Amino acid sequence: TGVLIAGGLLSNAGGIGYGVGAGGTVTQTTSKNTSVTLNKPSGYITTVAGSIAANSIAPFPVFNSTVGDGDTVTVTLVGGVANGASYMIDAQAISAGAFYIIVRNITGAATPAGDAPTIQFNVHKGARS
């Protein structure tokens, strides 16, 4: 069940978002291209440690049963790297049950081998009609 609000939903005293228990964590294994599964609308993904070549990407699928067609996913780099300015993180190819995270090295040199980016994501429900 849900709540239908005809007007605006405003907060002047705190944030609007997911409550305790709505999030989760998962750690990637094997390589930076290995898929992960986290069936929560919010969470943290820690990638496997390893270097990404200069100006290259490391895409990986995230399987998540809370994601539907028309939803959007926001991603943010929150830690695990020597220099956060070396990375760009995107969510793409969002569809029912899955999305891709693209970890991009935006520098002209390989990232440190010890970097294991930790990425926060949030699923935002959308509608096509």
Secondary structure, DSSP 8 states (H G I E B T S, - for coil): -----SS----SSS--S--TTSEEEEE--SSTT--EE--SSEEEEE--S----TT-EEEEEEE-TT--TT-EEEEEEEESSS-GGGEEEEEEEEETTEEEEEEEE-SSS---TT---EEEEEEE-----
